[in-house]
């Protein structure tokens, strides 16, 4: 049981560390979230001339 708690504490620490690093990087550079959350371009078909 103690090994399970140690494992969960290590995983939680790693996740927290990555989250803080990502937030600081976003504050400094501001480009990470823009890569993930930009909307995909919509293709528009050109009208056919008759």
C-alpha angles and dihedrals in degrees: 000000000000091000090053091052091047091050092050091048091052093048092047090050092051093048092047091048093051091047093052092046091050092049092050092047090050091052092050102040106011098206107101100078090042089063094052101039105040111120117247114253114258117230114226119199116227115239115254116239117227 
